[in-house]
Amino acid sequence: MTSSKPEDFAAELAALRDDVTKLTSSVSEFIRIHTAETTNTVFDAVDSARQKVSDTASKAQDRVAGASRDLETTIERNPAAAVLVAMVAGVFVGIVGGSLSRK
């Protein structure tokens, strides 16, 4: 059996404490760096999604505006047909609405 000197034990304990401190510092730095990277990735994804939604909404708005202009042009060219279509739609809504209210 080997005998350990108290000084050797104290030195080894001090070295172990130093190693634990360095390891704790390294793990903390690792977590800090990866947390920042993950946060940036999430923010980038949210910004990208926000931009895509904005672009889609803008395109939809442009399409609706274009359809509205086309409808307006068609009505100006054929006002009688527009009135006839509106009348047929009104009669249809009246029939469907009337039959629903009787039930």
Secondary structure per residue as TSV (DSSP state, phi and psi in degrees):
chain	resnum	aa	ss	phi	psi
A	1	M	-	360.0	138.0
A	2	T	-	-94.8	147.5
A	3	S	-	-100.2	139.9
A	4	S	-	-102.9	136.3
A	5	K	-	-86.4	145.5
A	6	P	H	-59.2	-31.1
A	7	E	H	-68.2	-39.8
A	8	D	H	-64.5	-42.1
A	9	F	H	-62.4	-43.3
A	10	A	H	-65.1	-39.6
A	11	A	H	-67.3	-42.2
A	12	E	H	-66.5	-38.2
A	13	L	H	-65.1	-41.1
A	14	A	H	-64.9	-40.9
A	15	A	H	-65.5	-40.5
A	16	L	H	-63.6	-42.2
A	17	R	H	-61.9	-41.6
A	18	D	H	-63.5	-43.0
A	19	D	H	-62.9	-42.2
A	20	V	H	-63.7	-40.4
A	21	T	H	-63.5	-44.3
A	22	K	H	-64.7	-41.9
A	23	L	H	-64.0	-43.1
A	24	T	H	-60.4	-43.2
A	25	S	H	-64.1	-43.1
A	26	S	H	-64.3	-43.9
A	27	V	H	-65.2	-41.2
A	28	S	H	-62.0	-43.4
A	29	E	H	-64.6	-42.2
A	30	F	H	-59.3	-46.9
A	31	I	H	-64.5	-41.5
A	32	R	H	-61.5	-45.6
A	33	I	H	-65.3	-47.3
A	34	H	H	-71.3	-29.8
A	35	T	H	-66.3	-42.9
A	36	A	H	-64.2	-42.0
A	37	E	H	-63.4	-44.1
A	38	T	H	-65.2	-41.2
A	39	T	H	-60.8	-44.5
A	40	N	H	-63.6	-40.1
A	41	T	H	-63.1	-43.3
A	42	V	H	-65.1	-44.9
A	43	F	H	-62.8	-39.7
A	44	D	H	-63.2	-41.4
A	45	A	H	-64.7	-41.4
A	46	V	H	-65.2	-43.2
A	47	D	H	-63.2	-40.6
A	48	S	H	-63.3	-44.9
A	49	A	H	-63.3	-41.8
A	50	R	H	-61.4	-41.8
A	51	Q	H	-65.9	-41.0
A	52	K	H	-64.0	-42.1
A	53	V	H	-63.6	-42.0
A	54	S	H	-63.8	-43.5
A	55	D	H	-63.5	-42.8
A	56	T	H	-63.7	-43.4
A	57	A	H	-63.6	-39.2
A	58	S	H	-65.6	-41.9
A	59	K	H	-64.7	-41.4
A	60	A	H	-63.0	-41.2
A	61	Q	H	-64.1	-40.4
A	62	D	H	-64.3	-39.7
A	63	R	H	-65.3	-43.2
A	64	V	H	-63.9	-41.7
A	65	A	H	-63.7	-40.6
A	66	G	H	-64.7	-42.9
A	67	A	H	-64.3	-38.1
A	68	S	H	-64.4	-42.7
A	69	R	H	-64.3	-40.9
A	70	D	H	-62.8	-42.9
A	71	L	H	-63.6	-42.2
A	72	E	H	-61.8	-43.1
A	73	T	H	-63.8	-42.7
A	74	T	H	-63.1	-41.4
A	75	I	H	-65.0	-40.0
A	76	E	H	-66.0	-35.8
A	77	R	H	-75.6	-37.7
A	78	N	-	-130.2	72.6
A	79	P	H	-64.9	-33.8
A	80	A	H	-67.1	-42.6
A	81	A	H	-63.9	-38.1
A	82	A	H	-64.2	-41.5
A	83	V	H	-66.4	-40.4
A	84	L	H	-63.5	-44.1
A	85	V	H	-63.4	-42.9
A	86	A	H	-63.3	-39.3
A	87	M	H	-66.8	-44.0
A	88	V	H	-62.2	-42.9
A	89	A	H	-62.3	-41.1
A	90	G	H	-64.6	-41.9
A	91	V	H	-63.3	-44.8
A	92	F	H	-59.9	-46.9
A	93	V	H	-62.7	-39.7
A	94	G	H	-63.6	-41.6
A	95	I	H	-66.9	-48.7
A	96	V	H	-65.9	-44.3
A	97	G	H	-65.0	-38.1
A	98	G	H	-68.2	-39.3
A	99	S	H	-71.7	-29.9
A	100	L	H	-72.6	-34.1
A	101	S	H	-76.1	-20.0
A	102	R	H	-81.4	-18.2
A	103	K	-	-83.6	360.0
